[in-house]
Amino acid sequence: MKGISNIIFAVVVIILLIVAAVGFYEYSTISGKYSALQSSYSSLSSLSSTYMNLSNQYMSLQSKYSQLSKNYTALESMYNTLLTYLKGNESLLSMYQTLYMEAEHNISILESQLQAAKTTSGKEGAALDVVMLFYDGIAIENPNDVTPFLASNFTATIEGVPFPGTYSLSTFNSTWLSDFFSTYETVYFYTTALPTVTALGNNTYEITDVVQYFVAPTNDPIYLQVFNASNTIIVQYIHGVPYITSLMWKGNEVPPSTVIAGYPSQHILQSNQVLEEYLYEINALGAEFPPNVIATYFSPSATLIINGTLPPGLKAGTYQGLSNIESFFSTWDSYFIFVLEYLQNLLPNGTAVPPIVQINLSPSGANATLTVNDTVIFGFVNQGQPGFPAIYDMHSIVTTYFVYNSTDSMWQIVKQVWNVQMVPIASDTIYYPLGPATFIVNSESTVTVNATKGAVIADGNIIVTIQPGTYAYNSMTNQTLSLYNFSVITFSMEGVYAPPNTSYTPLYAFAFAINGQITPAWELVTATKSPSPAITIVLGATDTWTSWTWFGGTFNGTVYVGGGYKFADHWLYGDGVIANIQFFKPVIWIFEASQTPVGQSPMPASVSVSPVYGMNPVVAYTYQINGTEGGVVFAGNIITIIKPGSYIINTTSNTTLKTYDFSIIYYQLNNLPNAPNGQTPILGFAYAINGQVTTKLYSTQPWITVVITSDSQSTTMWTWLSSGYVFKDPIIIGNGIVVNLTFFRPVPWILTMPAITSTSSTTTSSSSSTTTSSTIGYWE
């Protein structure tokens, strides 16, 4: 501070010297002018006007002179004082001057060093700022917050995740940034440590760091991803502005639990959520919640597929869409009054483990598959429902497919597949015997049979035809009846297990009854007392169904108690239908379900069909038939039973076909006249052998033909050939069912009925009737 004060004092002295010098100079100048004016005054005194002017100038100058004279005196005094001071401090002044020069030199050096320091630190900081702004722009998810920091010659090499590749400025913007911004909706970032800045030159810097991005995919927001990237970034000053010219990104994905201590696995979290939704559904089934509650987690377009064997009140099949799924659950709620369930996965050694959930989380979306290979449900049938009273033990392999709906923030079931197997309750309640086998009447249909006419009767999905000429014979009393009541009865079962040495699952039972009695003492016979079996058709059965004969118990009209299995039965198989042509005693038959097919349905085939006898075909259904084994063909509303031993004879070539293509052909009716009895055609069809409809072929066994119609009363059947209606065929008429037992040539037939003359009619009948023709033959 002392040195600076001396310098200031010296400067003040110099200023005073300058002021004094200026004052002396002005004083000398004005003094000279004054003398000149005085001389001019003497010589020009005659010039009055000039004099006055000069006089005025003189007075003005005189005033200035007086003032300057005073200033001069003061300055002279100050000068003398300063001169005296300087003369006494010449050595001090010299020292101050030297110190000033040194200080000025040192300040110059410091300013240079400070400027250099500011320049270096500023460039490094600016380079790091650009990198941080680049990272932040990616998190903001706006290219306008990223590309301004990239040089025109920018290149990027991305290794690992996300979106590996080599990019230029334009492709980085159009591809990498675009993919990143469209894939992820929420982004956070930080560096795991302070970045390192290394100068590669005056204008080039290398920044290395490890950055971690937390991202949530737009299509799968529950999939929190962490990208861990080791980066090397080159920043170069271009025209004084820092730009990123190069990016080397080496990324890998790490679980959130790796970087967030204690954070649970996302897969475990979502697995638990998926399992909770399935448990919710199963619990809702058991609690019999409303259908829309049971189906809470099904998507609007979901598919529910039910395979296997179900109790008679439930229907297997594919239920597409939420409304159909809820309809199935509604039926479930109505059918069962009480439900118990549990679920597990069974290992091959029988060990029970929790269900298996497979979670797939990806930026494009999340999906999951839940497999429960043993969902066990005990269903108690409600009063008034098919099979009541009964308890059904169902074991199901259930596979459920989920997709995460980010809009609704929930997992949704898009598909669920049930493979149901019914097992005897005793297999699960092994230490709790259920007592003697009990069969409870579920439904019953009865018809009065006139032995000469026969009858057809249906109960539920069972259709039974009594052939004309069938009598009821009691071997115990040796009594033969030509008029008797014949019943078809279905039962639910309790305490009925699988047949001996089988792994079958009992489904439900049915029986014939003659005059209300279920006993093998009664038989269906011909006039000569030979067996005359009823023809039994079961709709909705599959090739895994069969039956066993059961008798030996007692029947009181509502419950059949006791008895046991006697032997297995033989059925003919078709697509969704089975038939038996051997039952002639009124006993019980128990439907059993196998895990594998027990019968072979005819295989579909294809043949060409042509117009015949003036009739144009509409559609044809063709199946391959083994004549030795026989089979059932179910096409449209016609069921045809082809008995074993049905071979085809060609009368022209005198050859026999043991295997052949059998077709049911439907024809147009618009060009057909009314039948000879005035009735209107309602159905035209024919059988064909290897595509041929002709009288030159015939079967060694007549075909059993069952036509299902909406109204069968007063219906007649006619054979149609080239001349038109040829003759009326014998038929047995039931409620909506028409049966013919005599067709053996592949020709057309026309089903007719009276023209409708009133808007409504009521028909009440407890018996069936047949209409026969007096002549049976075929000609052209």
C-alpha positions in Angstrom: 0.0 0.0 0.0 2.9 2.4 0.8 4.4 1.9 -2.7 1.1 2.7 -4.3 0.7 6.0 -2.3 4.2 7.1 -3.4 3.3 6.5 -7.0 0.1 8.5 -6.6 2.0 11.4 -5.0 4.5 11.4 -7.9 1.7 11.6 -10.4 0.1 14.6 -8.6 3.5 16.4 -8.7 3.8 15.9 -12.4 0.3 17.2 -13.0 1.0 20.3 -11.0 4.2 21.0 -13.0 2.2 20.7 -16.2 -0.5 23.1 -15.0 2.2 25.6 -13.9 3.9 25.5 -17.3 0.6 26.1 -19.1 -0.1 29.1 -16.8 3.3 30.6 -17.5 2.8 30.2 -21.2 -0.6 31.9 -21.2 0.7 34.7 -19.0 3.5 35.4 -21.4 1.2 35.4 -24.4 -1.3 37.8 -22.9 1.4 40.1 -21.7 2.8 40.4 -25.2 -0.7 41.2 -26.6 -1.2 43.9 -24.0 2.0 45.7 -25.0 1.0 45.5 -28.7 -2.5 46.8 -28.0 -1.0 49.7 -26.0 1.2 50.6 -29.0 -1.8 50.4 -31.3 -3.8 52.6 -29.1 -1.2 55.4 -29.2 -1.0 55.2 -33.0 -4.7 54.8 -33.7 -6.2 57.1 -31.1 -7.7 59.0 -34.0 -9.9 56.2 -34.9 -12.7 56.4 -32.4 -14.6 53.4 -33.4 -11.4 51.3 -33.6 -10.4 52.7 -30.3 -13.6 51.8 -28.7 -13.3 48.2 -29.9 -9.8 47.9 -28.9 -10.7 49.6 -25.6 -13.2 46.9 -25.0 -10.8 44.2 -26.0 -8.3 45.8 -23.7 -10.7 45.8 -20.8 -11.5 42.2 -21.4 -7.9 41.2 -21.7 -7.1 43.4 -18.7 -9.6 41.4 -16.7 -8.2 38.1 -17.9 -4.7 39.3 -17.3 -5.6 40.3 -13.7 -7.1 36.8 -13.2 -4.1 35.0 -14.8 -1.8 37.2 -12.8 -3.4 36.0 -9.7 -3.3 32.4 -10.9 0.3 32.8 -11.9 1.1 34.1 -8.4 -0.6 31.1 -6.8 1.0 28.6 -9.2 4.4 30.2 -8.7 4.0 29.8 -5.0 2.9 26.1 -5.5 5.8 25.6 -7.9 8.3 27.0 -5.5 6.9 24.8 -2.8 7.0 21.7 -5.0 10.4 22.5 -6.2 11.6 22.8 -2.6 9.9 19.4 -1.9 11.5 17.7 -4.9 14.9 19.0 -4.2 14.7 17.3 -0.7 13.2 14.0 -2.0 15.0 13.3 -5.3 16.2 9.9 -4.1 12.8 8.9 -2.8 11.2 9.8 -6.2 13.7 7.7 -8.0 13.0 4.8 -5.8 9.2 5.2 -6.4 9.7 5.3 -10.1 11.7 2.1 -10.0 9.1 0.3 -7.9 6.3 1.4 -10.2 8.1 0.0 -13.2 8.6 -3.3 -11.4 5.0 -3.5 -10.3 3.8 -2.7 -13.8 6.0 -5.5 -15.2 4.7 -8.0 -12.6 1.0 -7.1 -13.3 1.6 -7.8 -17.0 3.0 -11.2 -16.2 0.1 -12.1 -13.9 -2.5 -10.9 -16.4 -0.9 -13.2 -19.1 -0.9 -16.2 -16.7 -4.5 -15.5 -15.7 -5.7 -15.2 -19.3 -4.0 -18.5 -20.2 -5.5 -20.3 -17.2 -9.0 -19.0 -18.0 -8.6 -20.2 -21.6 -7.6 -23.8 -20.7 -10.2 -24.4 -18.0 -13.0 -22.9 -20.0 -12.5 -25.1 -23.0 -12.4 -28.3 -20.9 -15.5 -27.3 -19.0 -17.3 -26.3 -22.2 -16.4 -29.7 -23.7 -17.8 -31.5 -20.7 -20.9 -29.3 -20.8 -21.6 -30.4 -24.3 -21.5 -34.0 -23.4 -23.8 -33.5 -20.4 -26.2 -31.6 -22.6 -26.1 -34.4 -25.2 -27.0 -37.0 -22.5 -29.8 -34.7 -21.2 -31.2 -34.2 -24.7 -31.5 -38.0 -25.1 -33.4 -38.2 -21.8 -35.7 -35.3 -22.9 -36.4 -37.4 -26.0 -36.3 -34.5 -28.5 -33.8 -34.5 -31.4 -33.7 -30.7 -31.2 -32.1 -31.1 -27.8 -29.4 -33.5 -29.1 -28.4 -32.7 -32.7 -27.2 -29.1 -32.0 -24.3 -30.5 -30.1 -23.2 -32.8 -32.9 -20.6 -31.8 -35.6 -21.5 -32.2 -39.2 -18.9 -35.0 -39.4 -20.2 -36.7 -36.3 -19.9 -40.5 -36.2 -21.2 -43.0 -33.6 -20.4 -46.6 -33.0 -23.0 -48.3 -30.7 -22.0 -51.7 -29.4 -24.4 -53.8 -27.3 -27.6 -52.1 -26.3 -29.6 -50.3 -27.4 -29.8 -50.4 -31.2 -26.2 -51.4 -32.1 -24.7 -50.1 -35.3 -22.5 -47.4 -36.9 -24.1 -44.1 -37.6 -23.4 -40.8 -39.3 -25.1 -37.6 -38.1 -28.1 -38.1 -40.3 -28.6 -41.8 -39.6 -28.0 -41.2 -35.9 -30.8 -38.7 -35.9 -33.2 -40.6 -38.2 -32.5 -44.1 -36.9 -30.9 -44.4 -33.5 -32.6 -41.3 -31.9 -35.9 -42.1 -33.6 -35.8 -45.7 -32.4 -34.9 -44.7 -28.9 -37.6 -42.0 -28.7 -40.3 -44.2 -30.1 -39.4 -47.2 -28.0 -39.1 -45.6 -24.6 -41.4 -43.1 -22.9 -39.7 -42.4 -19.6 -35.9 -41.8 -19.4 -33.5 -40.9 -16.6 -29.7 -40.9 -16.6 -26.7 -40.3 -14.4 -23.0 -41.1 -14.6 -21.6 -43.6 -12.1 -18.5 -41.5 -11.5 -17.2 -38.0 -12.5 -16.3 -38.0 -16.2 -12.6 -37.8 -17.2 -11.6 -35.0 -19.5 -8.3 -35.3 -21.4 -6.9 -32.7 -23.8 -5.8 -34.2 -27.1 -4.7 -30.8 -28.4 -5.5 -27.1 -28.0 -9.0 -27.6 -29.5 -9.7 -31.3 -29.0 -10.8 -33.1 -25.8 -11.7 -36.7 -24.9 -14.4 -37.4 -22.4 -14.7 -40.9 -20.9 -17.4 -41.9 -18.5 -19.9 -44.6 -17.5 -23.5 -43.5 -17.9 -26.6 -45.4 -16.8 -30.0 -44.8 -18.4 -33.2 -45.9 -16.7 -35.9 -46.4 -19.4 -39.5 -47.6 -19.5 -40.7 -48.9 -22.9 -43.8 -47.3 -24.3 -45.4 -50.7 -25.1 -44.2 -52.3 -21.9 -44.0 -49.7 -19.2 -43.7 -52.3 -16.4 -40.4 -53.4 -18.0 -37.9 -51.1 -16.3 -34.6 -51.4 -18.2 -31.2 -50.2 -17.2 -28.6 -49.5 -19.9 -25.0 -49.4 -18.5 -22.8 -47.7 -21.2 -19.1 -47.1 -21.1 -18.5 -44.2 -23.4 -15.6 -42.4 -25.1 -16.6 -39.1 -26.6 -14.4 -36.7 -28.7 -15.2 -33.0 -28.5 -13.6 -30.6 -30.9 -13.7 -26.8 -31.1 -14.9 -25.7 -34.5 -14.8 -22.0 -35.2 -14.5 -21.5 -31.4 -17.6 -23.7 -30.6 -17.3 -27.1 -29.0 -19.0 -30.0 -31.0 -19.1 -33.8 -30.5 -17.4 -35.4 -33.4 -17.2 -39.0 -32.3 -19.1 -41.3 -29.9 -18.0 -44.8 -28.9 -20.9 -46.4 -26.9 -20.4 -49.8 -25.3 -23.7 -50.7 -23.6 -25.1 -53.7 -21.7 -28.4 -54.2 -19.9 -28.4 -54.9 -16.2 -31.3 -55.7 -13.9 -32.6 -52.9 -11.8 -31.7 -54.9 -8.7 -28.1 -54.6 -9.7 -28.1 -50.8 -9.4 -30.9 -50.4 -6.9 -30.1 -52.3 -3.7 -33.1 -54.4 -2.6 -35.1 -53.8 -5.7 -37.0 -57.1 -6.5 -36.7 -58.9 -9.8 -39.2 -57.5 -12.3 -39.9 -61.0 -13.6 -40.8 -62.2 -10.1 -43.1 -59.1 -9.6 -44.9 -59.7 -12.8 -45.0 -63.5 -12.3 -46.8 -62.9 -9.0 -49.2 -60.5 -10.7 -50.1 -63.0 -13.5 -50.5 -65.8 -10.9 -52.7 -63.6 -8.8 -55.0 -63.0 -11.8 -55.4 -66.7 -12.5 -56.1 -67.4 -8.8 -58.7 -64.6 -8.9 -60.4 -66.4 -11.8 -60.4 -69.8 -10.2 -61.6 -68.4 -6.9 -64.4 -66.5 -8.7 -65.4 -69.8 -10.3 -65.5 -71.5 -6.9 -67.4 -68.6 -5.3 -69.7 -68.5 -8.3 -69.3 -64.8 -8.8 -71.2 -63.1 -11.7 -69.8 -64.0 -15.1 -68.4 -60.6 -15.7 -66.5 -60.8 -12.5 -65.1 -64.2 -13.3 -63.9 -62.9 -16.7 -62.4 -59.7 -15.2 -59.0 -60.3 -16.6 -60.0 -61.6 -20.1 -59.5 -59.2 -23.0 -62.5 -58.3 -25.1 -61.3 -60.5 -27.9 -60.0 -63.4 -25.8 -60.5 -67.0 -26.6 -61.5 -69.7 -24.1 -61.0 -73.3 -25.4 -62.5 -76.2 -23.3 -61.3 -79.6 -24.4 -62.0 -83.0 -23.0 -64.9 -84.5 -21.1 -67.3 -82.3 -19.0 -70.4 -83.0 -17.0 -73.5 -83.2 -19.1 -74.6 -79.6 -18.2 -71.4 -78.1 -19.6 -70.3 -78.0 -23.2 -66.7 -78.3 -24.5 -65.7 -76.1 -27.4 -64.2 -72.8 -28.4 -65.7 -69.6 -26.9 -64.5 -66.6 -28.8 -64.9 -63.1 -27.4 -65.8 -61.8 -24.0 -69.6 -62.2 -24.3 -69.3 -65.9 -25.2 -66.8 -66.5 -22.4 -69.1 -64.9 -19.9 -71.9 -67.1 -21.3 -69.9 -70.2 -20.5 -69.2 -68.9 -17.0 -72.9 -68.1 -16.6 -73.7 -71.7 -17.5 -71.1 -72.8 -15.0 -72.7 -70.7 -12.2 -76.1 -72.1 -13.0 -75.0 -75.7 -13.2 -73.0 -76.0 -9.9 -74.4 -75.1 -6.5 -71.1 -75.5 -4.8 -67.5 -75.7 -6.0 -64.2 -76.7 -4.4 -60.9 -76.2 -6.1 -57.2 -76.1 -5.7 -54.3 -76.0 -8.2 -50.8 -77.4 -8.4 -48.2 -78.6 -10.8 -47.4 -82.3 -10.6 -43.9 -83.5 -11.5 -43.5 -86.9 -13.2 -42.7 -88.4 -9.8 -46.0 -87.1 -8.4 -44.5 -84.3 -6.4 -46.7 -81.3 -6.2 -45.0 -77.9 -6.9 -46.4 -74.4 -7.5 -47.6 -73.4 -10.9 -45.1 -72.4 -13.6 -45.1 -68.8 -15.0 -43.0 -67.8 -17.9 -42.6 -64.0 -18.2 -41.3 -62.4 -21.4 -40.6 -58.7 -20.9 -39.4 -56.8 -24.0 -39.6 -53.2 -25.3 -42.1 -54.3 -27.9 -44.5 -55.6 -25.3 -44.9 -58.1 -22.4 -46.5 -61.5 -22.5 -46.7 -64.4 -20.1 -47.7 -68.0 -20.1 -49.1 -69.6 -17.0 -49.2 -73.4 -16.9 -51.1 -75.3 -14.2 -51.1 -78.9 -15.1 -53.5 -79.9 -12.3 -56.3 -77.5 -11.6 -58.7 -79.7 -9.5 -62.4 -78.7 -9.3 -65.1 -80.5 -7.4 -68.4 -79.5 -8.7 -71.7 -80.1 -6.9 -74.5 -80.1 -9.5 -77.4 -77.8 -8.7 -81.0 -79.0 -8.4 -82.8 -79.2 -11.7 -79.6 -79.4 -13.7 -78.5 -82.4 -15.8 -76.9 -85.1 -13.6 -78.4 -83.8 -10.4 -77.6 -84.9 -7.8 -73.9 -85.5 -8.5 -70.4 -84.5 -7.6 -68.0 -84.3 -10.5 -64.2 -84.4 -9.9 -62.5 -82.6 -12.8 -58.7 -82.4 -13.2 -57.6 -79.9 -15.8 -54.4 -78.9 -17.5 -54.9 -75.2 -17.9 -52.6 -73.0 -20.0 -53.3 -69.3 -19.9 -51.7 -66.7 -22.2 -51.4 -63.2 -21.0 -50.5 -59.9 -22.7 -49.8 -56.7 -20.8 -52.2 -53.9 -21.7 -50.3 -50.7 -21.1 -53.4 -48.6 -21.7 -55.3 -50.2 -18.8 -52.1 -50.9 -16.8 -52.9 -54.6 -16.3 -52.2 -58.1 -17.6 -55.0 -59.5 -19.7 -55.8 -63.0 -20.7 -55.9 -63.4 -24.5 -56.2 -67.1 -24.6 -56.9 -69.9 -22.1 -57.0 -73.6 -22.9 -58.6 -76.2 -20.6 -57.9 -79.9 -21.1 -60.4 -81.5 -18.7 -60.4 -85.0 -17.5 -63.1 -86.2 -15.1 -61.9 -88.8 -12.6 -63.7 -90.9 -10.0 -64.1 -88.9 -6.8 -62.7 -91.9 -4.9 -59.3 -91.3 -6.6 -59.1 -88.1 -4.6 -61.1 -89.0 -1.5 -59.6 -92.5 -1.2 -60.2 -92.8 2.5 -63.8 -91.7 2.3 -65.9 -94.4 0.6 -69.1 -93.1 -0.9 -71.2 -96.3 -0.2 -72.9 -98.5 -2.9 -73.1 -97.4 -6.4 -76.1 -95.2 -6.8 -77.8 -94.0 -10.0 -80.1 -91.1 -9.7 -82.7 -90.5 -12.5 -81.8 -87.3 -14.3 -84.3 -87.5 -17.2 -86.7 -89.9 -18.7 -88.7 -90.2 -22.0 -91.3 -92.9 -22.6 -93.2 -94.1 -25.7 -95.9 -96.7 -26.2 -94.7 -99.2 -28.7 -96.9 -101.1 -31.1 -94.8 -104.1 -32.0 -95.9 -104.0 -35.7 -95.0 -100.4 -36.2 -91.9 -99.9 -34.0 -91.1 -96.5 -32.5 -88.4 -93.8 -32.2 -87.7 -91.9 -29.0 -85.2 -89.3 -27.9 -84.0 -88.3 -24.5 -81.4 -85.5 -24.4 -78.6 -86.5 -26.8 -79.7 -90.1 -27.1 -82.0 -91.3 -29.9 -83.4 -94.9 -29.8 -85.3 -96.7 -32.6 -87.4 -99.8 -31.9 -87.6 -101.7 -35.2 -91.0 -102.7 -36.5 -91.8 -106.3 -35.5 -90.1 -105.9 -32.0 -91.9 -107.4 -29.0 -91.2 -107.3 -25.3 -90.5 -110.7 -23.8 -90.1 -111.5 -20.1 -88.0 -114.7 -19.7 -89.0 -115.0 -16.1 -92.7 -115.1 -16.8 -92.5 -116.3 -20.4 -94.7 -113.3 -21.3 -94.6 -111.7 -24.7 -96.1 -108.2 -25.2 -97.0 -106.6 -28.5 -97.9 -103.3 -26.8 -95.6 -102.0 -24.1 -94.1 -98.8 -22.7 -90.5 -98.3 -23.6 -88.4 -95.7 -21.7 -84.9 -94.1 -22.1 -83.6 -92.9 -18.8 -80.4 -91.0 -18.0 -78.7 -91.0 -14.6 -76.2 -89.2 -12.6 -73.9 -91.4 -10.5 -72.4 -91.7 -7.1 -69.9 -94.2 -6.0 -69.3 -95.5 -9.5 -65.7 -96.0 -10.5 -63.8 -97.0 -13.6 -64.4 -100.5 -15.0 -62.0 -103.2 -13.9 -58.4 -103.0 -15.3 -59.1 -99.7 -17.1 -58.2 -96.1 -16.6 -61.6 -94.9 -17.9 -63.5 -92.0 -16.4 -67.2 -92.7 -15.8 -69.3 -89.9 -17.3 -72.9 -90.6 -16.9 -75.3 -93.5 -17.4 -78.5 -94.4 -19.3 -80.8 -97.3 -19.4 -83.8 -98.8 -21.2 -86.9 -99.7 -19.2 -89.8 -101.9 -20.3 -93.0 -101.0 -18.4 -90.8 -99.1 -15.9 -88.5 -102.1 -15.1 -84.8 -102.1 -15.6 -83.8 -105.8 -15.5 -82.2 -108.3 -18.0 -85.3 -110.5 -17.5 -86.9 -108.4 -20.2 -85.8 -108.6 -23.8 -86.6 -107.0 -27.2 -87.3 -109.8 -29.6 -88.8 -110.7 -32.9 -91.9 -112.8 -33.3 -89.7 -115.9 -33.1 -88.1 -114.6 -29.9 -84.8 -113.8 -31.6 -83.1 -110.6 -30.3 -84.3 -107.5 -32.0 -81.8 -104.9 -30.8 -82.8 -101.2 -30.5 -80.8 -98.8 -32.6 -79.1 -96.4 -30.2 -77.5 -93.1 -31.4 -75.6 -90.8 -29.1 -75.0 -87.2 -30.3 -72.0 -85.2 -29.1 -69.9 -88.2 -28.3 -66.2 -88.5 -29.5 -63.9 -91.3 -30.4 -62.7 -91.5 -26.8 -66.2 -92.5 -25.6 -67.3 -96.1 -25.0 -69.6 -97.8 -22.5 -69.8 -100.8 -20.2 -72.9 -102.8 -19.4 -74.0 -102.7 -15.7 -76.8 -104.6 -14.0 -77.6 -106.5 -10.8 -79.1 -103.6 -8.8 -82.6 -102.6 -7.9 -84.7 -99.7 -9.4 -87.5 -98.0 -7.5 -88.4 -95.6 -10.3 -86.2 -92.7 -9.2 -82.9 -94.4 -8.0 -81.1 -97.5 -9.1 -78.8 -98.9 -6.3 -76.2 -101.5 -6.5 -75.1 -103.8 -9.3 -71.8 -103.9 -11.1 -69.9 -103.8 -14.4 -70.5 -106.9 -16.6 -68.7 -106.3 -19.9 -67.6 -103.7 -22.4 -69.9 -102.7 -25.3 -69.2 -102.2 -29.0 -70.0 -98.9 -30.7 -69.7 -97.6 -34.2 -68.1 -94.2 -34.5 -68.6 -91.1 -36.6 -67.7 -87.5 -36.4 -69.4 -86.3 -33.2 -71.7 -89.3 -33.0 -71.6 -93.0 -31.9 -74.1 -95.8 -32.5 -74.9 -99.2 -31.1 -77.0 -101.9 -32.8 -76.7 -104.6 -30.2 -78.6 -103.5 -27.1 -81.8 -105.6 -26.6 -82.1 -105.9 -22.8 -83.2 -103.1 -20.5 -80.1 -102.6 -18.3 -77.8 -99.8 -17.5 -74.9 -98.6 -19.7 -72.3 -96.3 -18.3 -70.5 -94.0 -20.7 -66.7 -94.0 -20.1 -64.1 -91.6 -21.3 -60.7 -92.8 -22.3 -57.5 -90.8 -22.6 -56.9 -92.2 -26.1 -59.3 -93.0 -28.9 -61.2 -96.3 -28.6 -62.8 -96.2 -32.0 -62.1 -95.1 -35.5 -64.4 -92.6 -37.3 -64.6 -92.8 -41.2 -62.1 -90.5 -42.8 -63.4 -87.7 -45.0 -62.8 -88.1 -48.7 -63.6 -86.2 -51.9 -65.5 -87.3 -55.0 -67.1 -85.5 -57.9 -70.9 -85.6 -58.1 -73.1 -84.7 -61.0 -76.8 -84.1 -61.6 -78.9 -87.2 -61.6 -82.5 -88.0 -62.5 -83.0 -84.3 -63.2 -81.8 -83.2 -59.8 -78.9 -80.8 -59.2 -76.6 -81.4 -56.3 -76.0 -78.7 -53.7 -73.4 -80.3 -51.5 -71.9 -83.7 -50.9 -70.3 -85.2 -47.8 -68.0 -88.2 -48.5 -66.3 -90.6 -46.2 -64.1 -93.7 -46.7 -65.9 -96.8 -45.4 -64.5 -100.2 -44.4 -67.4 -102.4 -45.1 -66.2 -105.1 -42.7 -66.1 -102.7 -39.7 -68.9 -100.3 -40.7 -69.2 -96.8 -39.3 -71.4 -93.8 -38.9 -71.7 -90.8 -41.2 -73.2 -87.6 -39.8 -73.6 -85.0 -42.5 -76.0 -82.0 -42.3 -79.2 -83.3 -40.7 -78.8 -86.9 -41.8 -77.2 -89.7 -39.7 -76.4 -92.9 -41.6 -75.4 -96.1 -39.8 -73.4 -98.5 -42.0 -73.6 -101.9 -40.3 -70.5 -104.1 -40.2 -70.5 -106.5 -43.1 -72.0 -103.9 -45.5 -70.4 -104.7 -48.8 -71.3 -103.2 -52.2 -72.4 -105.4 -55.0 -72.1 -104.2 -58.6 -74.8 -106.0 -60.5 -73.3 -105.0 -63.9 -69.8 -106.3 -63.3 -70.8 -108.8 -60.6 -68.0 -107.5 -58.3 -68.0 -106.8 -54.6 -66.5 -103.7 -52.9 -65.4 -104.1 -49.3 -64.0 -100.6 -49.0 -65.5 -97.6 -50.8 -66.3 -94.0 -50.7 -69.8 -93.3 -49.2 -71.5 -90.0 -49.9 -74.5 -88.2 -48.7 -75.6 -85.7 -51.4 -78.1 -82.9 -50.9 -80.1 -81.7 -54.0 -82.0 -78.6 -55.0 -85.8 -78.7 -54.6 -86.9 -75.8 -56.8 -87.6 -78.0 -59.8 -89.4 -80.8 -58.1 -93.1 -81.3 -58.3 -95.3 -82.2 -55.4 -95.5 -85.9 -54.3 -98.3 -88.1 -55.5 -100.1 -87.5 -52.3 -99.9 -83.8 -52.8 -97.3 -83.1 -50.2 -94.5 -80.6 -50.7 -90.8 -81.7 -51.0 -88.8 -80.4 -48.0 -85.6 -82.5 -48.5 -83.9 -84.2 -51.4 -80.9 -86.4 -50.8 -79.2 -89.5 -52.1 -76.4 -91.9 -51.2 -73.6 -92.5 -53.6 -70.9 -95.2 -53.8 -67.6 -93.9 -55.2 -69.6 -91.0 -56.6 -72.2 -93.1 -58.3 -75.9 -92.7 -57.7 -77.4 -95.7 -59.5 -79.7 -98.7 -59.0 -77.0 -101.0 -60.3 -75.3 -101.0 -56.9 -76.6 -102.3 -53.7 -75.4 -103.0 -50.1 -75.5 -106.4 -48.5 -76.8 -104.7 -45.3 -79.5 -102.0 -45.3 -78.4 -98.6 -44.2 -80.0 -97.1 -41.1 -81.1 -93.6 -42.0 -82.0 -91.0 -39.4 -83.2 -87.6 -40.6 -83.6 -84.8 -38.0 -86.3 -82.3 -38.9 -88.1 -79.4 -37.2 -91.5 -81.1 -37.9 -91.9 -84.7 -38.7 -95.6 -85.3 -38.2 -97.4 -86.5 -41.4 -94.1 -86.7 -43.2 -93.6 -89.2 -46.1 -90.5 -90.5 -47.8 -90.3 -91.2 -51.6 -87.8 -92.9 -53.8 -87.0 -90.7 -56.9 -85.7 -92.1 -60.2 -85.7 -90.9 -63.8 -89.5 -91.2 -64.0 -89.9 -89.0 -60.8 -91.6 -90.3 -57.7 -91.5 -94.1 -57.8 -92.9 -95.3 -54.5 -93.3 -94.4 -50.9 -90.7 -95.7 -48.5 -91.5 -97.1 -45.0 -90.5 -94.7 -42.2 -90.7 -94.5 -38.5 -91.7 -91.0 -37.2 -90.8 -89.5 -33.9 -90.7 -86.0 -32.5 -88.6 -84.2 -35.1 -87.0 -87.5 -36.2 -87.7 -89.6 -39.3 -86.1 -93.1 -39.5 -85.8 -95.5 -42.5 -84.4 -99.0 -42.0 -84.7 -100.4 -45.6 -82.5 -98.3 -48.0 -79.8 -100.4 -49.6 -79.4 -98.9 -53.1 -77.6 -95.5 -53.7 -80.5 -93.6 -55.2 -82.3 -90.3 -54.4 -85.1 -89.9 -51.8 -87.5 -87.1 -51.3 -88.9 -86.2 -47.9 -92.3 -84.4 -48.2 -94.8 -83.0 -45.8 -98.3 -81.4 -46.2 -98.4 -77.8 -47.3 -98.8 -75.4 -44.4 -102.4 -74.2 -44.3 -102.5 -72.6 -40.8 -100.1 -70.5 -38.8 -100.1 -72.8 -35.8 -101.0 -76.3 -34.9 -100.7 -78.5 -31.8 -99.9 -82.2 -31.9 -100.0 -84.3 -28.8 -98.9 -87.9 -29.0 -97.4 -90.5 -26.7 -96.6 -93.0 -29.4 -94.9 -93.2 -32.8 -96.3 -94.5 -36.0 -94.9 -95.9 -39.2 -96.0 -95.5 -42.8 -95.1 -98.3 -45.1 -95.4 -99.0 -48.8 -96.9 -102.1 -50.3 -94.1 -102.6 -52.7 -90.4 -102.3 -52.3 -88.2 -102.3 -55.4 -86.1 -100.2 -57.6 -86.2 -99.6 -61.4 -85.5 -97.0 -64.0 
